[in-house]
Amino acid sequence: MKLRTALITAILCTATPTMAQLQPGTPAPAPAQHAAAPAAAEKPTEKLDPAKDAAIRHLMDITETSKMGDNINAGITRQVHDVMGRAIAQDQLPKFMEAFSQKFNAAAPSSAVTDAMVPVYAKNFSMEDIQGLVKFYESPLGMRVVKAMPQVNAELQQAGILIDQKAAMATLRGMSDEYPQLKQMLPADPSAPTSGATPSVGAPPAAATLSGNPPSTISPPQR
């Protein structure tokens, strides 16, 4: 049961929007002047004009958003590998992962993600908007934005995580008098004055989770 829960959690966590935002293929926010008015957006049920479909796919290519499907598949595959590596014999893992990858990629080709994203663009942006975005991202500044934003997003997320973790630790320490069990779970407060007490050797497992260290898995998202 625990293994199944871990596997499902790993897959769901990998497919979160956060991951998509970190991938190099995620386009930067569009300039405000290109925002489409909701009233001008096509209805989801309307058949997309071939010219607009092509323009959207070109926009996705130059912003590297078209790589998102590959990145999501790769992320899920890594998570499955990590979880199954603890569940089956190591000599069986390569064969298992080869079979999984073949079946998974056949069931969820990366192109399917791109195809699903095209109507989303079409619904939220007019043809004029798409053309304006293409013009921007083909400019020197736009190309620099595409190249720089993955690292910028990663650093922004890391900064936010550090702030939130610090606040969470402070909050939990403030609740430790009411909930004494927290004192056994939390690492020592580095800002607290030393009283000559012998520091504990090795923090309990929970302390590692609550230590305030940013996740080591943060890396620029792409497809």
C-alpha positions in Angstrom: 0.0 0.0 0.0 2.8 2.4 0.9 4.6 1.7 -2.4 1.5 2.2 -4.4 0.9 5.5 -2.6 4.5 6.6 -3.2 4.2 5.8 -6.9 1.0 7.6 -7.4 2.3 10.6 -5.4 5.5 10.7 -7.4 3.6 10.7 -10.7 1.1 13.4 -9.6 3.9 15.6 -8.2 5.9 15.4 -11.4 2.9 16.5 -13.5 2.2 19.6 -11.5 2.1 23.1 -13.1 5.2 24.0 -11.0 7.2 21.6 -13.0 5.9 23.0 -16.2 6.8 26.5 -15.1 10.4 25.5 -14.5 11.0 23.8 -17.8 13.1 25.8 -20.3 10.2 25.3 -22.8 7.8 27.5 -20.8 7.3 30.8 -22.6 7.7 34.0 -20.6 4.7 36.1 -19.9 3.5 37.8 -23.0 3.7 41.6 -23.2 0.6 43.2 -21.9 -0.3 44.8 -25.2 -0.8 41.3 -26.7 -3.3 40.1 -24.2 -6.4 38.8 -25.8 -9.9 40.0 -24.7 -12.0 37.1 -23.4 -14.8 38.1 -25.8 -12.5 37.7 -28.8 -11.4 34.2 -27.9 -12.7 31.3 -30.0 -15.1 28.8 -28.4 -13.4 25.5 -27.5 -15.8 23.6 -29.8 -15.0 25.7 -32.9 -12.8 24.1 -35.6 -9.4 25.8 -35.6 -8.4 27.6 -38.7 -5.4 25.9 -40.3 -3.5 29.2 -40.5 -4.0 29.9 -36.8 -3.1 26.3 -35.9 0.2 26.7 -37.8 0.9 30.1 -36.2 0.3 28.7 -32.7 2.6 25.7 -33.4 5.3 28.1 -34.7 5.0 30.2 -31.5 5.3 27.0 -29.4 8.4 26.0 -31.3 10.2 29.3 -30.9 9.3 29.6 -27.2 10.3 25.9 -26.8 6.8 25.2 -25.3 6.5 22.3 -27.8 9.1 20.4 -25.7 6.8 20.3 -22.6 5.4 16.9 -23.5 8.9 15.4 -23.6 9.8 17.0 -20.3 6.7 15.8 -18.5 7.2 12.2 -19.8 10.9 12.3 -18.8 10.0 13.5 -15.3 7.3 10.8 -14.8 9.7 8.2 -16.1 12.4 9.3 -13.6 9.9 9.2 -10.7 8.8 5.7 -11.7 12.4 4.6 -11.9 13.1 6.0 -8.4 10.1 4.3 -6.8 10.4 1.0 -8.6 14.1 0.9 -7.8 13.1 0.4 -4.2 10.5 -2.3 -5.0 12.1 -4.7 -7.4 15.5 -6.4 -7.7 18.1 -4.2 -9.2 18.9 -6.7 -11.9 15.2 -6.6 -13.0 15.0 -2.8 -13.0 16.5 -2.1 -16.5 14.2 -4.6 -18.2 11.2 -3.2 -16.3 12.0 0.4 -17.2 12.5 -0.5 -20.8 9.1 -2.1 -21.0 7.5 0.7 -19.1 9.1 3.4 -21.3 7.9 1.7 -24.5 4.4 1.3 -23.3 4.2 4.7 -21.6 5.5 6.6 -24.6 3.1 4.7 -26.9 0.1 5.5 -24.6 1.2 9.1 -24.1 3.2 10.4 -27.0 4.8 13.8 -26.4 2.9 15.1 -29.5 -0.4 14.6 -27.7 0.6 17.3 -25.1 1.4 19.7 -27.9 -1.9 18.9 -29.7 -3.8 19.5 -26.4 -2.1 22.9 -25.9 -2.9 24.3 -29.3 -6.7 24.8 -28.5 -5.7 26.4 -25.2 -3.7 29.0 -27.1 -6.5 29.4 -29.6 -9.1 30.0 -26.9 -7.1 32.7 -25.1 -5.3 34.5 -28.0 -6.6 35.9 -31.3 -4.7 35.4 -34.5 -3.4 39.0 -34.1 -2.2 38.2 -30.6 -0.3 35.1 -31.8 1.3 37.1 -34.6 2.3 39.8 -32.1 3.8 37.2 -29.8 5.7 35.5 -32.6 7.1 38.9 -33.6 8.2 39.6 -30.0 9.8 36.1 -29.4 11.7 36.3 -32.8 13.2 39.6 -31.7 16.6 39.7 -30.0 14.9 40.5 -26.6 12.3 37.8 -27.1 15.0 35.2 -27.8 16.9 36.3 -24.7 13.8 36.0 -22.6 13.2 32.4 -23.8 16.8 31.6 -22.9 16.9 33.3 -19.6 13.5 32.7 -18.1 14.0 29.0 -17.0 16.9 30.0 -14.8 15.1 33.1 -13.6 12.0 31.0 -12.7 14.2 28.4 -10.9 15.9 31.1 -8.8 12.5 32.8 -8.0 11.0 29.5 -6.9 14.0 28.7 -4.7 13.9 32.1 -3.1 10.1 31.6 -2.4 10.7 28.1 -1.0 13.4 29.4 1.4 11.2 32.2 2.7 8.2 29.8 3.2 10.3 27.1 4.8 11.8 29.6 7.3 8.3 30.9 8.1 7.0 27.3 8.6 9.9 26.4 10.9 9.3 29.5 13.0 5.6 28.8 13.2 6.1 25.2 14.2 8.6 26.2 16.9 6.1 28.7 18.2 3.6 25.8 18.5 6.0 23.5 20.3 4.9 24.4 23.8 1.3 23.4 23.0 2.4 20.4 21.0 5.6 19.0 22.8 6.0 16.3 20.2 7.2 18.9 17.8 10.4 19.5 19.9 11.5 15.9 19.1 10.8 16.5 15.4 12.4 19.9 14.8 16.1 20.6 14.4 17.8 23.0 16.8 17.0 26.6 16.3 20.2 28.2 14.9 19.1 31.6 16.1 18.5 30.5 19.7 21.3 31.4 22.2 23.5 28.4 23.2 23.1 27.1 26.7 26.0 24.7 26.8 23.8 21.8 26.0 25.3 19.0 24.1 24.0 19.1 20.5 22.1 16.1 19.4 23.9 13.7 17.0 21.9 13.4 13.9 18.4 14.9 13.5 15.4 12.5 13.4 14.0 11.7 9.9 11.3 14.3 10.3 13.9 17.0 11.0 15.4 16.4 7.6 12.1 17.2 6.0 11.5 20.3 8.1 15.1 21.5 8.1 14.4 24.4 5.8 16.8 23.2 3.1 15.4 23.8 -0.4 14.6 20.8 -2.4 17.5 19.6 -4.4 15.3 18.6 -7.4 14.7 22.2 -8.5 16.0 22.5 -12.1 15.0 24.7 -15.0 11.5 23.1 -16.5 11.3 22.3 -20.7 9.5 20.3 -23.7 
